[in-house]
């Protein structure tokens, strides 16, 4: 028994098990590196995973991995006694998989701690990806790119980044909510920014997130930050 026992395993515990990939999504970090997150199931349980290996949805693999502090699995390449993992294996019969392999999205409850001082609104130039400064002038909002000069509003890319803390029971970590995650959770946030301005938008985000409990899914990024990729209200 492996995936069904993850909650009782210590972080950095190593596992070797045969799984079916139920879901996998390609992601890209802000630095441009590609990775994958998803859900896998074995004979007795289900778990989130993160990996740099392009596994395929619906296929079965024997995987080698490490348990993270958030009780997900980091799938890594490993050679053991001449066998390279992960390795593709024949289809595992439904009867041998937990809940016949029919599992829902796996998210865990967590409390967020967010301050207005750790919410940042950044403007970028779509033409050169440089930083853009937004200035209020008598003729309205004007966008100045450090490389291109004044640019049209349609050439401006707005990114709202949220930093804070996340609490999984007794475990607390620094966390980061990427712009895409925030926009999926609060679809009208960019419209609010345009209508009410930066300060009111930041205040609304803080009120919406701080001290609340959500179902989240994510992974541990650089320097121990927990990066939230999906979140929803309980």
N, C-alpha and C positions, 0 to 999 in steps of 0.2 A: 504494500500500500504506500503510495507516494503523494499524489496531488491532494488526496483526501486528508492527509496528515500535515499539510503545509503550515496550518495555524499553530501547530505544536513544535515545529522545527525552528531552530535558532537561525538568525540571519547568518549568511555565508555558508550554511549547510549545503553540501553537494548532493545532487540527485541524478539518477539515471533511470529513465522510464520510457515506455512506449506510449505515444500520444497521437491524437488526431487534431489537426489544426482546424478549429471551428471558425475562426475569424482572424484576419491579419490586415493591418493597415500600414501603408508606407508613410513615414514622416520625415521631415527635414528640419534640422536644427537651424537656428539663426546664423550659425557659422557655415551652414551649407552641407554638413554631414548627414548622410541618409541612414535611417534605422527603421525598425518595424516593431509595432506593438500588436498584440492580439490576444486571443483566447484559445486555450487548448484543453483537451479532456483526455483522461486515461481511464483505467478500469474502476477507480474508486473516487474520482473527484475532478474538479475543474479549477483552472487558475489562469490569471493574466500572465503574459510573458512580454519580454522585450529582447530584441536581438538585432544584430547587424547583418544577419544571414537572411537572404530572400527565400523563406520557406513558402510553400503554396497552400492556399486554403483548400480544405477537403482532403489533403494527402496525409498519410501517416508517417511518423518518424520515430526513431529511437533517439532521444535527446539527452544531452548532458547539460546540467544547469546549476546555477547557484541561487539560493533563496535570498531575496532582498529583505530589507527591514520592513517593507510594506506588504510582505507576504506574497509577492509575485515571484516569477522565475526569470532570471537572466540566462538565456540560452547561449552557450558559447561553443566554439570549436574545440575539440579535444581528441587526442589520439590515445586510446587505452588498449594495450596489448595488440597493437597493430591495427585496431579498428578506429576509423575516424567518425566522430560524432559532430553534428547530427547526421544520421544516415536514413535514407528513405526505406521504408519497410512495406510489406504487403498490407492491403486494407484490413483494418481491425474490424471484425464483425460487430454490428450494432449491439448485439446481445452481450458483448464483452465490455462495452463502454458504459461509463457512469450515465445513468438516465438515458441509455441508448444513444448517447452522443448529442442529445437534444438539450442544449443548455442556453440560458439567457446571458445577456451581457453581465459581466462581473464587475460590480462597483462596490466600494466599501464606504461606510459612513465616516465622516471626519468633520471636525470643527475648524473653521477658518478664522484667522486673526489678521485683520487688514487695517491699515491706517491711511488716511488721505496723503500723508507724506511719502508713502511708498507706492503710490499710483502715478504713473507717468504717461503723458500724452506726447507722442513724438510724430513729427511730420517729415516725410521723405519724398524726394523727387523721383517720379516714375521714369524720368529720362535718364538720369545718371546715378540714381540711388543715393545721392548725397543728402545731407541734413537740410531741412527747410525751416526757416523762421517765419512764423505767422505774425503779422503786424496789423493793428487796427488803424486805418487812416480815414480821413473824411469821406473817401469814396468807397469805404467798406474794408473787408478783410483782404490783405495783400500778402502773397506768399513769395518769399525771397529765398531762392536756392543759393547756397554758397558757391556753387560751380556755374550754374546757368543764369543766375540773376532772377528777375521776377518771372514767375511762371503762372500759367492758368490753373484755376482750381482743379480742373479735371486731370492735371498732371501731378497732383498731390496725393500721396498715399498716407493715410492716418493709421497709426498703430498705438493702441492703449495697452500698456504693460502693467501688471499688478504683481507686487511682491508682498510677502507676509510670512505668516507661520501657519502650519497645519498640524492638527492634533488628532492622532489615531489612538484613542484611549489614553494610555499613559505615555505613548511615544509622541514626541513633538519634533518637527523639522521645519527648517526654512522652506518656503515654497514659492513657486512662480506660476502665474496664470498667463500663458501666451495670448496675444491678441486674438487669434482664431478661436481659442477656447472661450474667451470672454464674449466674443461676438456671437458665438453659437448659443451661449447661455443667456445673453441679453441682446437679442437681435436688433433692438432699436437704439443701441448705445451710440452709434455714429450719428444718427439723426438728432439725438439728444445733444450731442456735442455741438453740432452745427446750430441748433436752435437756442441752447442755453449757455454755451460757452464752457471753457475748461473747468473752472472752479466748481460750478454747480454739477457738472458731470462727474467729476472726481468725488464730490460729496455724496452723490447718489450711489455710485459704485461701492463706496465704503459702507454706507447704510445698508445696502443690499447684501453685502458679503460678511461683514464683521460680526463675529459671535454666533453665526448661524451654522447649522449642521447640514451637510450635503452628502450625496452619494458621489464619490469621485473615483476616477481611474487615472493612473499616471505612471511615472517611473522616476528613478533617481538619476538626476543629471550631474553636471560637473559641480564640484565643490559641495556635494551633498544636498543640493537643492532638489526638492520634490517637484517635478514639473507636471502640472495637471493637464491632461489631454481631453478629459470629458468630465462634466459635472452636471448634476441635476438636483432639484429640490427633493426632499424626503416628504 
